[in-house]
């Protein structure tokens, strides 16, 4: 209803998210002059339950994880964290089947991470009360050597093959992790039970610190490729005859796939135990480092050598994933 181009552009970008609401309005009924005797008329909608992204892939005959060629385009002014932004007409896209040279793997960048918390004795760590003391990251890109980083709260001795980032405060530790994630720009972020523990713990812990100090970590959750769009958590339920009912936390990060290895193991493998230690023994013939959760606080409160032992333990969890 407006000739203002800027306003029109904002409305257009929001259209996919408005489809479910519009469908509900039409199905429940709308009043149409001269029709239905003044009563709301319910209208049938077609294919309104098909997600916009899926509709786009089908219309352009694009299969998942295949190559797409864009022969005619112009570079757009960058407004996101994507490496390249282009402006093109969707009908110009050329989808290639995964045959011949188009079978090659894309250099997808994967970030595996793990966190350690300093919980109170006899209590499971809570983001509102217990600090994050270490975060390990392993960055893998097909055809390249892995990059290993561990961030610690307090001093830590060096670790062969890894970069150790020491931090004086927990706020600094969390901010460095967020900056590292944005700089690495991973396509996939993964961990073991990361969706139900590590990711929500980090987001909720940063929120707790922000409530105490409004200037701290205000943009911590801005993890995605769309600038200014924070990571969003929502509770989900998975139910099946084979696995029963499971409640999970699903986090959406713009432009990145959040992949938790634990649910994959539950759904695809019959194992006697689904702990990371048991899974790695089964598939990799490897084990975690020998650090019991009961001594994590003791190691954190100890020397630089003690925190190094904890950092090696934390780093190994990311390596195994």
C-alpha positions as a Markdown table, in Angstrom:
| # | Residue | x | y | z |
|---|---|---|---|---|
| 1 | Unk | 0.0 | 0.0 | 0.0 |
| 2 | Unk | 3.0 | 2.3 | -0.1 |
| 3 | Unk | 5.1 | 3.7 | -2.9 |
| 4 | Unk | 8.0 | 4.0 | -0.5 |
| 5 | Unk | 10.6 | 1.6 | -1.9 |
| 6 | Unk | 12.4 | 1.0 | 1.3 |
| 7 | Unk | 9.2 | 0.1 | 3.2 |
| 8 | Unk | 8.2 | -2.2 | 0.4 |
| 9 | Unk | 11.5 | -4.0 | 0.5 |
| 10 | Unk | 11.1 | -4.7 | 4.2 |
| 11 | Unk | 7.6 | -6.1 | 3.8 |
| 12 | Unk | 8.9 | -8.3 | 0.9 |
| 13 | Unk | 11.7 | -9.8 | 3.0 |
| 14 | Unk | 9.2 | -10.7 | 5.7 |
| 15 | Unk | 6.7 | -12.4 | 3.4 |
| 16 | Unk | 7.8 | -16.1 | 3.9 |
| 17 | Unk | 7.2 | -15.8 | 7.7 |
| 18 | Unk | 3.7 | -14.3 | 7.1 |
| 19 | Unk | 2.4 | -17.3 | 5.0 |
| 20 | Unk | 1.2 | -19.4 | 8.0 |
| 21 | Unk | -0.7 | -16.4 | 9.5 |
| 22 | Unk | -2.2 | -15.5 | 6.1 |
| 23 | Unk | -3.3 | -19.1 | 5.6 |
| 24 | Unk | -5.0 | -19.2 | 9.0 |
| 25 | Unk | -6.9 | -16.0 | 8.2 |
| 26 | Unk | -8.2 | -17.3 | 4.9 |
| 27 | Unk | -9.2 | -20.7 | 6.2 |
| 28 | Unk | -11.0 | -19.2 | 9.2 |
| 29 | Unk | -12.9 | -17.0 | 6.9 |
| 30 | Unk | -13.0 | -13.4 | 5.6 |
| 31 | Unk | -15.9 | -11.2 | 4.8 |
| 32 | Unk | -16.4 | -10.5 | 1.1 |
| 33 | Unk | -19.0 | -7.9 | 0.0 |
| 34 | Unk | -21.9 | -9.5 | -1.8 |
| 35 | Unk | -20.8 | -13.0 | -0.9 |
| 36 | Unk | -21.9 | -15.3 | 1.9 |
| 37 | Unk | -24.7 | -13.1 | 3.1 |
| 38 | Unk | -22.3 | -11.0 | 5.1 |
| 39 | Unk | -20.8 | -13.9 | 7.0 |
| 40 | Unk | -17.2 | -14.9 | 6.9 |
| 41 | Unk | -16.3 | -17.1 | 3.9 |
| 42 | Unk | -13.7 | -19.8 | 4.5 |
| 43 | Unk | -11.3 | -20.1 | 1.6 |
| 44 | Unk | -9.3 | -23.1 | 0.5 |
| 45 | Unk | -5.5 | -22.6 | 0.2 |
| 46 | Unk | -3.2 | -24.6 | -2.0 |
| 47 | Unk | 0.3 | -25.8 | -1.0 |
| 48 | Unk | 0.4 | -23.2 | 1.8 |
| 49 | Unk | 2.0 | -25.8 | 4.1 |
| 50 | Unk | 5.1 | -26.1 | 1.8 |
| 51 | Unk | 8.0 | -24.1 | 3.4 |
| 52 | Unk | 9.3 | -21.3 | 1.2 |
| 53 | Unk | 12.8 | -22.7 | 1.0 |
| 54 | Unk | 11.5 | -26.1 | 0.0 |
| 55 | Unk | 9.3 | -24.5 | -2.7 |
| 56 | Unk | 12.3 | -22.6 | -4.0 |
| 57 | Unk | 14.4 | -25.8 | -4.3 |
| 58 | Unk | 11.6 | -27.7 | -6.0 |
| 59 | Unk | 10.8 | -24.9 | -8.5 |
| 60 | Unk | 14.5 | -24.5 | -9.4 |
| 61 | Unk | 15.1 | -28.3 | -9.4 |
| 62 | Unk | 17.9 | -28.0 | -6.9 |
| 63 | Unk | 18.8 | -31.1 | -4.8 |
| 64 | Unk | 20.3 | -30.8 | -1.4 |
| 65 | Unk | 24.1 | -30.6 | -1.2 |
| 66 | Unk | 24.6 | -30.2 | -4.9 |
| 67 | Unk | 26.3 | -27.5 | -6.9 |
| 68 | Unk | 24.4 | -24.5 | -8.4 |
| 69 | Unk | 25.9 | -22.2 | -11.1 |
| 70 | Unk | 25.0 | -18.5 | -11.4 |
| 71 | Unk | 26.1 | -17.3 | -14.8 |
| 72 | Unk | 24.6 | -13.9 | -14.7 |
| 73 | Unk | 24.8 | -11.8 | -11.6 |
| 74 | Unk | 26.1 | -8.6 | -10.0 |
| 75 | Unk | 27.9 | -8.3 | -6.7 |
| 76 | Unk | 25.6 | -6.8 | -4.0 |
| 77 | Unk | 26.6 | -4.5 | -1.3 |
| 78 | Unk | 27.4 | -6.7 | 1.7 |
| 79 | Unk | 24.9 | -6.6 | 4.5 |
| 80 | Unk | 25.7 | -9.9 | 6.1 |
| 81 | Unk | 28.7 | -12.0 | 7.2 |
| 82 | Unk | 28.6 | -14.2 | 4.1 |
| 83 | Unk | 31.8 | -14.2 | 2.1 |
| 84 | Unk | 30.0 | -13.2 | -1.1 |
| 85 | Unk | 26.6 | -11.6 | -1.7 |
| 86 | Unk | 25.2 | -11.5 | -5.2 |
| 87 | Unk | 22.0 | -10.2 | -6.9 |
| 88 | Unk | 20.5 | -12.4 | -9.5 |
| 89 | Unk | 17.2 | -13.6 | -11.0 |
| 90 | Unk | 16.2 | -17.0 | -9.6 |
| 91 | Unk | 15.4 | -18.3 | -13.1 |
| 92 | Unk | 19.0 | -17.8 | -14.1 |
| 93 | Unk | 20.2 | -20.5 | -11.6 |
| 94 | Unk | 21.6 | -23.7 | -13.1 |
| 95 | Unk | 21.3 | -26.7 | -10.9 |
| 96 | Unk | 23.9 | -29.5 | -11.5 |
| 97 | Unk | 23.2 | -33.2 | -10.8 |
| 98 | Unk | 25.8 | -34.9 | -8.6 |
| 99 | Unk | 27.6 | -36.6 | -11.5 |
| 100 | Unk | 31.1 | -36.3 | -13.0 |
| 101 | Unk | 33.0 | -33.2 | -11.8 |
| 102 | Unk | 29.9 | -32.0 | -9.9 |
| 103 | Unk | 30.3 | -34.9 | -7.4 |
| 104 | Unk | 33.2 | -33.1 | -5.7 |
| 105 | Unk | 32.7 | -32.1 | -2.1 |
| 106 | Unk | 32.3 | -28.5 | -1.1 |
| 107 | Unk | 34.9 | -27.2 | 1.3 |
| 108 | Unk | 32.4 | -27.1 | 4.2 |
| 109 | Unk | 33.8 | -25.6 | 7.4 |
| 110 | Unk | 32.9 | -27.5 | 10.6 |
| 111 | Unk | 33.4 | -26.1 | 14.1 |
| 112 | Unk | 33.2 | -28.7 | 16.9 |
| 113 | Unk | 33.2 | -27.2 | 20.4 |
| 114 | Unk | 32.9 | -28.2 | 24.0 |
| 115 | Unk | 32.5 | -26.3 | 27.3 |
| 116 | Unk | 33.5 | -26.9 | 30.9 |
| 117 | Unk | 31.7 | -25.3 | 33.8 |
| 118 | Unk | 32.6 | -24.9 | 37.4 |
| 119 | Unk | 29.6 | -26.4 | 39.2 |
| 120 | Unk | 28.9 | -26.3 | 42.9 |
| 121 | Unk | 29.6 | -29.5 | 44.8 |
| 122 | Unk | 26.7 | -32.0 | 44.5 |
| 123 | Unk | 24.9 | -29.8 | 42.0 |
| 124 | Unk | 24.6 | -30.1 | 38.2 |
| 125 | Unk | 25.9 | -26.8 | 36.7 |
| 126 | Unk | 23.2 | -24.1 | 36.2 |
| 127 | Unk | 23.8 | -21.2 | 33.8 |
| 128 | Unk | 22.3 | -18.7 | 36.3 |
| 129 | Unk | 24.8 | -19.6 | 39.0 |
| 130 | Unk | 27.9 | -21.5 | 37.7 |
| 131 | Unk | 30.6 | -19.9 | 35.4 |
| 132 | Unk | 31.9 | -21.2 | 32.2 |
| 133 | Unk | 35.7 | -21.8 | 32.7 |
| 134 | Unk | 36.9 | -23.3 | 29.4 |
| 135 | Unk | 35.8 | -23.6 | 25.8 |
| 136 | Unk | 37.6 | -25.8 | 23.3 |
| 137 | Unk | 37.2 | -25.5 | 19.5 |
| 138 | Unk | 38.3 | -27.7 | 16.6 |
| 139 | Unk | 37.8 | -26.2 | 13.1 |
| 140 | Unk | 37.8 | -28.8 | 10.2 |
| 141 | Unk | 37.7 | -27.9 | 6.5 |
| 142 | Unk | 37.8 | -30.7 | 3.9 |
| 143 | Unk | 41.3 | -30.9 | 2.5 |
| 144 | Unk | 42.9 | -28.7 | 5.1 |
| 145 | Unk | 44.6 | -29.2 | 8.5 |
| 146 | Unk | 42.5 | -28.8 | 11.6 |
| 147 | Unk | 42.8 | -25.7 | 13.7 |
| 148 | Unk | 42.6 | -26.4 | 17.5 |
| 149 | Unk | 41.9 | -23.6 | 20.0 |
| 150 | Unk | 41.2 | -23.8 | 23.8 |
| 151 | Unk | 40.0 | -20.7 | 25.7 |
| 152 | Unk | 40.6 | -20.8 | 29.5 |
| 153 | Unk | 39.6 | -18.7 | 32.5 |
| 154 | Unk | 42.9 | -18.0 | 34.2 |
| 155 | Unk | 46.4 | -19.0 | 33.2 |
| 156 | Unk | 47.2 | -22.2 | 31.3 |
| 157 | Unk | 50.4 | -23.8 | 30.1 |
| 158 | Unk | 50.9 | -24.4 | 26.4 |
| 159 | Unk | 49.4 | -27.5 | 24.6 |
| 160 | Unk | 51.2 | -29.0 | 21.7 |
| 161 | Unk | 49.3 | -28.5 | 18.4 |
| 162 | Unk | 46.8 | -26.1 | 19.9 |
| 163 | Unk | 46.5 | -22.4 | 20.5 |
| 164 | Unk | 45.7 | -21.5 | 24.1 |
| 165 | Unk | 43.8 | -18.3 | 24.8 |
| 166 | Unk | 43.9 | -17.3 | 28.4 |
| 167 | Unk | 41.2 | -14.9 | 29.8 |
| 168 | Unk | 41.1 | -12.8 | 33.0 |
| 169 | Unk | 37.3 | -12.8 | 33.3 |
| 170 | Unk | 34.4 | -15.0 | 32.3 |
| 171 | Unk | 33.0 | -12.1 | 30.3 |
| 172 | Unk | 36.2 | -11.9 | 28.2 |
| 173 | Unk | 36.2 | -15.7 | 27.7 |
| 174 | Unk | 32.6 | -15.7 | 26.3 |
| 175 | Unk | 33.2 | -12.7 | 24.2 |
| 176 | Unk | 36.3 | -14.3 | 22.6 |
| 177 | Unk | 34.3 | -17.4 | 21.8 |
| 178 | Unk | 31.6 | -15.4 | 20.0 |
| 179 | Unk | 34.3 | -13.4 | 18.1 |
| 180 | Unk | 36.1 | -16.6 | 17.2 |
| 181 | Unk | 32.9 | -18.2 | 15.9 |
| 182 | Unk | 32.1 | -15.2 | 13.7 |
| 183 | Unk | 35.6 | -14.9 | 12.4 |
| 184 | Unk | 35.9 | -18.7 | 11.6 |
| 185 | Unk | 32.5 | -18.5 | 9.8 |
| 186 | Unk | 31.6 | -22.2 | 10.0 |
| 187 | Unk | 28.9 | -23.8 | 7.9 |
| 188 | Unk | 28.3 | -26.4 | 10.5 |
| 189 | Unk | 28.5 | -26.1 | 14.3 |
| 190 | Unk | 28.6 | -29.4 | 16.2 |
| 191 | Unk | 29.2 | -31.0 | 19.5 |
| 192 | Unk | 28.0 | -33.9 | 21.7 |
| 193 | Unk | 24.8 | -33.1 | 23.5 |
| 194 | Unk | 25.5 | -29.5 | 22.4 |
| 195 | Unk | 21.9 | -28.6 | 21.5 |
| 196 | Unk | 20.6 | -29.6 | 25.0 |
| 197 | Unk | 23.6 | -28.4 | 27.1 |
| 198 | Unk | 26.5 | -26.5 | 25.6 |
| 199 | Unk | 24.6 | -24.1 | 23.3 |
| 200 | Unk | 21.8 | -23.1 | 25.7 |
| 201 | Unk | 24.2 | -22.9 | 28.6 |
| 202 | Unk | 26.4 | -20.4 | 26.7 |
| 203 | Unk | 23.4 | -18.3 | 25.6 |
| 204 | Unk | 21.8 | -18.4 | 29.1 |
| 205 | Unk | 25.1 | -17.7 | 30.9 |
| 206 | Unk | 25.7 | -14.6 | 28.7 |
| 207 | Unk | 22.2 | -13.4 | 29.4 |
| 208 | Unk | 22.8 | -13.8 | 33.1 |
| 209 | Unk | 26.0 | -11.7 | 32.9 |
| 210 | Unk | 24.2 | -9.1 | 30.7 |
| 211 | Unk | 21.5 | -8.7 | 33.3 |
| 212 | Unk | 24.1 | -7.8 | 35.9 |
| 213 | Unk | 25.9 | -5.5 | 33.5 |
| 214 | Unk | 23.9 | -4.1 | 30.6 |
| 215 | Unk | 27.0 | -3.2 | 28.6 |
| 216 | Unk | 28.5 | -6.7 | 28.8 |
| 217 | Unk | 27.8 | -9.4 | 26.1 |
| 218 | Unk | 24.9 | -7.5 | 24.6 |
| 219 | Unk | 25.5 | -9.0 | 21.1 |
| 220 | Unk | 26.9 | -12.3 | 22.3 |
| 221 | Unk | 24.1 | -14.4 | 20.7 |
| 222 | Unk | 24.7 | -12.7 | 17.3 |
| 223 | Unk | 26.3 | -16.0 | 16.0 |
| 224 | Unk | 24.9 | -16.1 | 12.5 |
| 225 | Unk | 25.6 | -14.8 | 9.1 |
| 226 | Unk | 22.7 | -12.3 | 9.2 |
| 227 | Unk | 24.0 | -9.4 | 11.2 |
| 228 | Unk | 21.9 | -8.4 | 14.2 |
| 229 | Unk | 19.8 | -11.6 | 14.1 |
| 230 | Unk | 20.5 | -13.5 | 17.4 |
| 231 | Unk | 20.5 | -17.2 | 17.9 |
| 232 | Unk | 17.0 | -18.4 | 18.8 |
| 233 | Unk | 16.2 | -21.3 | 21.1 |
| 234 | Unk | 12.9 | -23.2 | 21.3 |
| 235 | Unk | 11.7 | -26.4 | 23.0 |
| 236 | Unk | 10.9 | -29.3 | 20.8 |
| 237 | Unk | 9.6 | -32.8 | 21.3 |
| 238 | Unk | 10.7 | -36.0 | 19.4 |
| 239 | Unk | 8.5 | -39.0 | 19.8 |
| 240 | Unk | 8.6 | -42.5 | 18.1 |
| 241 | Unk | 7.7 | -46.0 | 19.0 |
| 242 | Unk | 11.3 | -47.1 | 18.9 |
| 243 | Unk | 12.8 | -44.2 | 21.0 |
| 244 | Unk | 9.9 | -43.0 | 23.1 |
| 245 | Unk | 9.4 | -39.3 | 23.8 |
| 246 | Unk | 12.4 | -36.9 | 24.1 |
| 247 | Unk | 12.3 | -33.2 | 24.9 |
| 248 | Unk | 15.1 | -31.1 | 23.2 |
| 249 | Unk | 16.2 | -27.6 | 22.8 |
| 250 | Unk | 16.6 | -26.5 | 19.2 |
| 251 | Unk | 18.7 | -23.5 | 18.4 |
| 252 | Unk | 18.5 | -21.7 | 15.1 |
| 253 | Unk | 21.5 | -19.7 | 13.9 |
| 254 | Unk | 21.1 | -17.8 | 10.6 |
| 255 | Unk | 23.2 | -19.3 | 7.8 |
| 256 | Unk | 24.7 | -22.1 | 9.9 |
| 257 | Unk | 23.7 | -25.7 | 10.5 |
| 258 | Unk | 23.5 | -26.7 | 14.2 |
| 259 | Unk | 24.3 | -30.4 | 14.3 |
| 260 | Unk | 24.3 | -32.4 | 17.5 |
| 261 | Unk | 26.0 | -35.8 | 17.2 |
| 262 | Unk | 24.2 | -37.3 | 20.3 |
| 263 | Unk | 20.6 | -37.5 | 18.8 |
| 264 | Unk | 22.1 | -38.8 | 15.5 |
| 265 | Unk | 23.7 | -41.7 | 17.5 |
| 266 | Unk | 20.4 | -42.3 | 19.3 |
| 267 | Unk | 18.4 | -42.6 | 16.1 |
| 268 | Unk | 20.9 | -44.5 | 13.9 |
| 269 | Unk | 22.8 | -46.9 | 16.2 |
| 270 | Unk | 21.8 | -49.5 | 18.8 |
| 271 | Unk | 24.4 | -49.1 | 21.6 |
| 272 | Unk | 24.6 | -50.2 | 25.2 |
| 273 | Unk | 25.7 | -46.7 | 26.2 |
| 274 | Unk | 25.6 | -43.4 | 24.4 |
| 275 | Unk | 28.2 | -41.6 | 26.4 |
| 276 | Unk | 30.9 | -39.9 | 24.3 |
| 277 | Unk | 33.4 | -42.3 | 25.8 |
| 278 | Unk | 31.5 | -45.4 | 24.8 |
| 279 | Unk | 30.6 | -44.1 | 21.3 |
| 280 | Unk | 34.3 | -43.2 | 20.6 |
| 281 | Unk | 35.4 | -46.6 | 21.8 |
| 282 | Unk | 32.9 | -48.2 | 19.5 |
| 283 | Unk | 33.7 | -46.2 | 16.3 |
| 284 | Unk | 37.2 | -44.7 | 16.8 |
| 285 | Unk | 38.9 | -47.1 | 19.2 |
| 286 | Unk | 39.7 | -43.9 | 21.2 |
| 287 | Unk | 38.9 | -42.7 | 24.7 |
| 288 | Unk | 38.4 | -39.4 | 26.4 |
| 289 | Unk | 41.1 | -37.9 | 28.7 |
| 290 | Unk | 40.9 | -39.2 | 32.2 |
| 291 | Unk | 39.4 | -36.3 | 34.2 |
| 292 | Unk | 36.5 | -37.0 | 36.5 |
| 293 | Unk | 33.8 | -34.3 | 36.7 |
| 294 | Unk | 34.2 | -34.2 | 40.5 |
| 295 | Unk | 37.7 | -32.7 | 40.3 |
| 296 | Unk | 37.0 | -30.0 | 37.6 |
| 297 | Unk | 36.6 | -27.2 | 40.2 |
| 298 | Unk | 39.8 | -28.4 | 42.0 |
| 299 | Unk | 41.8 | -28.2 | 38.7 |
| 300 | Unk | 40.3 | -24.8 | 37.9 |
| 301 | Unk | 41.3 | -23.4 | 41.3 |
| 302 | Unk | 44.8 | -24.9 | 41.0 |
| 303 | Unk | 47.9 | -24.0 | 39.1 |
| 304 | Unk | 48.5 | -23.3 | 35.4 |
| 305 | Unk | 49.5 | -26.9 | 35.0 |
| 306 | Unk | 46.2 | -28.1 | 36.6 |
| 307 | Unk | 44.2 | -25.9 | 34.2 |
| 308 | Unk | 46.3 | -27.3 | 31.3 |
| 309 | Unk | 45.2 | -30.8 | 32.3 |
| 310 | Unk | 41.6 | -29.7 | 32.2 |
| 311 | Unk | 42.2 | -27.9 | 28.9 |
| 312 | Unk | 43.6 | -31.1 | 27.3 |
| 313 | Unk | 40.5 | -33.0 | 28.6 |
| 314 | Unk | 38.2 | -30.3 | 27.1 |
| 315 | Unk | 40.0 | -30.2 | 23.8 |
| 316 | Unk | 39.9 | -33.9 | 23.4 |
| 317 | Unk | 36.1 | -33.9 | 23.6 |
| 318 | Unk | 36.0 | -31.5 | 20.6 |
| 319 | Unk | 38.6 | -33.6 | 18.7 |
| 320 | Unk | 36.6 | -36.8 | 19.2 |
| 321 | Unk | 33.3 | -35.2 | 17.9 |
